[in-house]
Amino acid sequence: MEAAILFILVLGFLFLGVPISISLGLSSVLAIAIFSNDSISSVALQLFTASQNYTLLAIPFFILASAFMSTGGVAKRIIRFSIASVGSIRGGLAIAGVFACMMFAALSGSSPATVVAIGTIAIAGMRQAGYTKEFAAGVIANAGTLGILIPPSIVMVVYAAATNVSVGRMFLAGVVPGLIAGLMLMVAIYVMARVKNLPAQPWPGFKEIWHAMMEAAVGLFLMVIILGGIYGGIFTPTEAASVAAVYACLVALFVYRDMGPLTGIRWVQEGDGPHGMIGFKAITYAVAAMFIWSGLAYAFTDRQGFYGLDSIVVLVVAVVAYPLLRHRASPADLPGLYGVGARVWGRNIGLIIWKFFPAMFHKDTKKVMVDAAKTTIMLMFIIVNALLFAHVLTAERIPQAITDLMVGAGFNWFTFLIAVNLLLLLGGQFMEPSGLLLIVAPVVFPIGLELGVDPIHLGIIMVVNMEIGMITPPIGLNLFVTSGITGMSLVQVVRAAAPFVMILLLFLILVTYVPGLSTWLPYSLMGPEIITNR
């Protein structure tokens, strides 16, 4: 009885147009006041306890990192690299859009951010190459959903906070499904391209691929920082999020310089001449090679320090080999090249130091910070109220009652997962992913454990359902975002996305009933998830 009234209250408030955060919080307060033996003062205690959840601290930092990466020109460099890599395949520009979404997803953790950052550029490029607007919009709307499946993912952090599973294992669990989902979309695009005779880009050559990769490498290195730092034992997921935010800020303001006071100021000026570029690249590549070598040696050997004598050898060899082998410079030219390169580095370091504090208070930085803060406050308010809702469910033993009912009705893990998918697919059409997950997870999680469903596998199933919910009407966020950046009506976007939604539904079946796709990687590296508080 209490469970039915609680869910009726939530749904009733939602249908009346009450925001989801208020619906969850108000329903919980009314349930405590009317039915529960808890004091109403427990609401304040639960709100305070929820706000102290250490795992949730990762969310604002990932949002901030995503905001800087979306604003700082990373997307156009990723798209250039994607087109250079796969654009020469039939339908390659659309495949490159999916590839770019996959890479940006590994930086942002957000589906709408991925659609905005990649779609704004990729859809226009596809239109110029002869693709229809509907096809381009459908590709990006669906590929953008990978933003919450490929780690790092804000939705995965929310699930981890709601169920007390490991964020690190959830991130690893999303790698293989994310790659498979992207590959399935690419294969579908290729088949459609062959049928519709869609255009292919000319082969750019390995030189263009290398240059595009080098240009995007600084931004893509954020993936290495987040995942390498977590699984290398250097920092926790929350600490990784804060490091990612700082790194994204520095890259946007001082490396790519697409925002802030250094906008338009190139690292190497025309006055530096050809020797300036060669010397600058020689020093840059040598230092990068030393860091990469040292990182690999530290990760895969038993050396105690990050640097060693071998790191110095790699630095020296790289700084000498680049100008000699790549540009055919003579040994006599090396001192002059290094002198000009050092001058370029010195000028830029001085410029960064001089403009550091003005950049922190620049209007572009303020705008990014304010936008990220708005998103964070909105999402955290939903989460805190949802955790209060989860407390009421637990206190009233509603999940246990539902578990007993389902077990008594003959449900097993197979039929249970069918029910979960149907519930989430239906709910995803009307609710924002994080809010829906926070409502459903506390209910289905203990049931899943009782029926033998792996908690990490269940989390990935829920995330994939959230993906599909973002491209199904009437509340699919990616549909609205795609409509906004293309100028198409919502009905047109829905029609454009529909063929690719079928691919994701097939992918959902695959993920649901092949649990090894989700569990193989995290359990190979970190061992099985152990639940001790349920």
N, C-alpha and C positions, 0 to 999 in steps of 0.2 A: 504493500500500500504506500509506504513512505517513498519507495523507489519510483513508483508510478507518478506520484504527485511531484516529486523533485524534477523528473524529466519533463513532465507536462508544464511545470513552471518555466523551465529553461526554454522549451520550444515555444511556449506562449509568448514570452517576452521577445524572442527572436522574431516571431511573425508580426508582432506589434511594432517592429522596427527599432527595438532597444539594442544598443551596441552589445556585441557578444561579451565583452568584459563585464559590463553592468549586469547582463542577463545571468551570467554565471555567479557573480558575487551576490547579487540580490536574492537569487534562488537559494543559494547556500545559507544566507543569513535567515531567510524565512524558514527554511527547513530546520535549522538549529533552534530557532525561537519556538517553533510549533511542535516539532516531533522529538528533537534530540534531548538527551539528558545533560548535554554539555551546557555550560554557562555561555551566555551571549558574549562574555568577555573573551571566550576562546577564539572568537573571530579575530580580535586584535593580535592575539598570540600567534595564530596561524599565519596571518598576513606578515607579521614580523619575521617569523621563522622562514616563510617562503622567500622573503626578500633577502635572507642571509644565505641562500643556496649558492655555494661556491661555483658550481657548474654553470649556473646562469650568468655568471660574470663574463663568460666568454662571448655571450651574444652581443653586447654593445660594441666590443672590440672588433668582432667579425663584421658587424654592420658598418663600422667606421672604415675598416680596411676596404670593404666593398665599395663604399662611397668614394674613396680616393681613387681606387682602381677604375671605377666607372667614369670618373671625371678626368683622370690624368692621362688619357690618350692611350692606355694600354690596349683597349679594344681594337683600335685601327692597326696596331702593330701585330696583334694576334691574327687578325683577319688577313693581313698581308702574308704572314707566314703560312696560314692555312691554304690560301689560294695558290701560293707557290708550291706547296707540298702536294695537293690533290686536285688542283684546278684543271689539270690537263685531262682528267678522266671525264667520260661522258656524263653530263650533269654535275661536273666537278665544282662549279661555283656554289651550288646548293649543298653538296657534300662538304665543301670548305666551310659553309655556314654552320653545319652541324659540328664539324671539327673545332671551329672557333668557339662555339658554345660550350663544348666539352672542356676546353682549356680555360675559358673564362669562368666556368662553373667551379673549377678547382681553385679559383682565386676569390670568388665572391660569396659562395654559399647561399645565394638567393636567386630564385627563378626570375622574378620581375626585373631585377638588376641585370641579369644575363640577357634577357630579351631586349631591354632598352639599350644596353651598351653594344651588343653585337647587331641587333636588328636594325638600329638606326643607320648603320653603315652597310651591312650585308644586303638588306632588302633593296636599297637603292642601287647597289652594284649589280644585283641579279636582274633588276628591271632594265638597266642599261645593256646588259648582255643578252637580252631577249627573252627572259623568263616572264611569265605572267605575274601580276601582282598577287593574285590569289595563291599561286604555287609558292612564291617566296614567303608570303605571310604564314602559310600553313607550315612550312619547314621550320621557320624560326620560332613560331609559337610553341611547337612541339619540342624542338631541340632545347629551347630555353628551360624546359622543365627539368633538365639534367642538373640545373643549378642547385637543387635540393637533394640530389642523389649522389653526385660525385663529391667526395669530401674536399674541403670542410663544408659542412651543411648546418645551417642554423636550425632546421627542422630536426636534424639528428640530435643536436644539443638539447632541444626542447624535449624530445623523447627520452633522452638519457636522464634529464632532470626529473621528468615525471615518473620514471620507473626505477631510477637508481642503478641503471646499467652503465657500463664503461663507455665514455665518449670515444676513447681511443679505439675500442673494438668496433663501435658503430661506424667510425670513419673508415676503418679498414674494410668493413663489411660492404661498404658502398662502392668500392673500387671495381671489383669484377662485374657486378650488375650494371654499374654506370657505363663501363666499356662495352658490355654486350648491348645495352639499350642504344648507345650511340651507333654501334656497328649495325644493328638492325635497321635503324633509320637510314643509315648510309646505303645499305643494300636495297632498301625500298626505293630510295631516290634514284639509284642507278638503274633499277628495273624500269621505273617510270620514265627515266631519261631515254632509255633505249626505245621504249614504246612511243614516246612523244617526240623523239629525235631532238632532244634538247641540246644546246650548244656545249662545246668543250673549249676551255682556254688553251692557247698555245703553250707548249712546254717551255717553262722559263729558264731552264738550265740550273745546274747545281750551284752556280755562283749566286743567283738570285735567292735560291732556297737558303744558302748559307748566310747571306746578308740579312734576309728577313728573320731568320732564326736568331742571329746575333742582336738584331734590333729589339726583338721581343724577349730576349733571354733575361734581361734585368727584371722585367715584370713577372715572367714565369718562374723566376727563382723563388718567388713567394711560396710556391707549392713545396719546394725543397725545404724551406724554412719551417713551414707548418708541419708537414708530415714527417720530414726527416728529424726535426726537433722533438716531436712527440715520441716517435718510435725509436729514436736514438737515445731516449732517456734524458735529453738535455732539459726539457721543460714539460709541464703539464699542458693539456689542451687549453686551459684558461690562459696560462702564460704564453702559449703559442699564439693565441688570438691577440694579446696585447703587443707582442713582438711584430705580428703581421700588420697591425694598425700603424705602428711607428714606421715600419719598413715601407708600407704603401704610401704614407705621407711623404717620406723622404724621396721616394722614387718619383712621385707626381710633381713635387715642388722643385727638386734639385737635379734629378737625373734626366727625366723626359722633358721637364720644363714646359708642360702644356697648361699650367696654371701658376698663379702666384707672380711675384715681382720679376722672375727670370724668364717669363714667357717670351719665346722668340729668340733668346740669346743662345747661340749654338756653342757647344763645347770647343770646337775647333773653328777659328775664324779664317776668313779668306787671307788675311795678312800673315797667317802662320805658314802658308805655302804647302806644297805636297809633302815636304819633310815633317811638317807639323802633324799631319794626319798619321803618317807612318810611325813616327816616334810615339805619338799618343797611343795608337793601337798596340804597339810593341809592349809598352809598359802595362797597359790595361790587360791585354791577353796574358802576359806573364804573371801578373798578380792573380788573375782569375785562375790560371792553371795551377798556381801554387796552392790556392785555397781549395780547389777541387781535389787535388792530389792529397793534401793534408786531411781533408774531410773523409775521403775514402780510406786512407790509411788508418785514421783514428777509429773509423767505424768497423773495419774488417780485420784489423790486426790488434795485437795486445800492447801497442805502444801507449805510454802513459800521458804524453803531452800531445797537443794538437799539432805543433810544429816540430820538425826534426831537421837533421842535416840534409836528408833527402829532399825536403821542401825547398831548401836553398838551392840545391842542385837543379830542381825542376824550374825554379824561378830564373836562374842564370841561363839554362839551356833555352827556355822559351823566349826570353828577352833577346837573345842573340840569334836564335833560329828564325824568328818571324821576319825581320827585315832581310836576312840573307836568302831565305828560301822563297818567301812570298813576293818580295819586291826586287829581288836580285841586286840588293845593295852590296857594295864592296865593304870589306872590313874597315877600310879607312873612313867610310861614311858613318860608321856607327856612332862615334862620339858626337858628331853634329846632330844625328837623328835623336839620340837620347837627350841632348841638350834642349832641342826644340820641344820634344815631348814633355820633358820635365817642366819647361816654361809653361806649356799649355796646362798641365796639371796644376802647377802652382797658381796660375791666374784663376783657374776655376775654383780651386779650394779657397783661395782668398775671397772670391766672389760669393761663394756659399756662406762663408763665415760672416761676411759683411751683410748679407741679405737674410741671414738666418732668422733673426727676430722679426724683421719686417714681414717675412714670409709667413711666420706663425700667426700674424695678425692681419694678413692680407684679406681683402674682401672675398676672394675665391676660397680661401681656407675657412673663413667664417661661414660661408654658405654651405660648404661640405659638412662642417661640424654641426650646424643647425639642422640640416636635413637628416643627418645620422641620428642626432638627438631626438628629433621628432619620431623617427621610426622606432628607435629604442624605447622611448617612453610608451608609445602605443603598444608595442609588442610585450614589454615587461608588465604593463598593467593587465593585459589579457592573461599572461602567464600566472601572475600572482593570484588573480581571482580564480583561475582554473585550478590552481593548487589548493585553494580553499574549497573548491567544489570537490576535488579528489579527497580532501580530508573528510568531508561529510560522507562521501561514498564509503570510505574505509571505516569511519566511526559507526556507521549504521549497518556495516557488514553486507552492503548491497552486492558487491562483486561475488562474495561467497554464496549468497542466496541465488544469484544468477547461475553460478557454477553448478550448484546442486541441481538446479532446474534443468540445465542443459545435459548434465551427466545422466540424470534420471530419465531424460527424453531420448537417451541413446546416442548423443553426440559423441563423435570421436575427433581426433585432430584434423582429419580430412574435411569432415562436414563443418567443423568449427571454423576453419579457414575460409570456406565458402561463405559462411555467414558474416565473418569479419569483412571480407572483400565487398560483399553486397552492401553492408552497412556503411562502409567508408566511401564506396563509389556513390551511393545515394547522398550521404552527408557532404561529400566533397563538392557537390553541385551547388550547395547553398551556404557553405561556411568557409572561412579562411583556414588554411592548412594547420597552422599552429594551434588555433583555438579548437578545431575539430579533434586534433590529435590529443590535446590535453583533456578533452571530455571523454574520448573513447578509451584512451590508453589505460587509465586507472581501472576501467571496468574489464576490458578484455585481457589485460596482462596476467592477472592471477588465474583467470580461466585457462589461458594458454599454458601456463606453468602446470596447472593441474592435469591438463590433457597431454602433456609431454612436448609442447611446442617450444623450440629453442627461443629464448628471449631476444637474441640478436636477429635471428631469422624473422621473428614477428615484427621487430622494428623496421627492417627493410621492406617487408610487405606493406606496412603502414605508410612508409615514405613513398613507395611506388604508387599507392592509392592516392596519396596527396598530390603526386605529379599529375595523375590523370584528372583529379579534381580541378587543377589549375587551368585545364583546357576544355572543360565542359561547362556549358551554360547552366544557370544564369549568372553565377558569381565567379566564374573562372578568371582569376587575376590576369593570367597571361593573355587571355582574349581581350580584355580591356586595354592592356598595355600595347598589344599589337595593333588594336584598332586606333589607339592614339598616335602611334608613330607612322602608321600607313595612311590614315585618313579614311579607312574603310569602315563601313558600318559593322556593328557587332554580328549581325546575321551573316554578312559576307565572310568575316573571319571564322565564324563557327563552321561554315561550309568548307572553307579552305583547310581548316585543321582536321576535319572529320576523317579523311583517309588515313592520316598518320596516327590518329587516336586509336584506330584499330590495331596498328602495330604495337602501341603501348599496352593495349589490352592483352594481346598475345604474349607480350613480355611479362605482364603481371601473372599470367597463368604459369609461365616458365619459372619465375622467381618463387611463386607460392609453393609449387610442388617439386622443386629441385632445391632443397635447402642448402646443399653444398655450395651453390653459387654465392650465397651470403656468408656462410660460416667457414669455408675452407681457409681463406686468407687470414682472418683475425685469429682463428684458433690455431693455425699453423705457427703464427708469430707470437701470440700472446696467451694461448691456452683458452680453455672454455670459460664462459661467463658463469660465475658462482653467485647465486642470489641467497643472501643470508638474512634478509629482513622481511621475508614474505612468509 
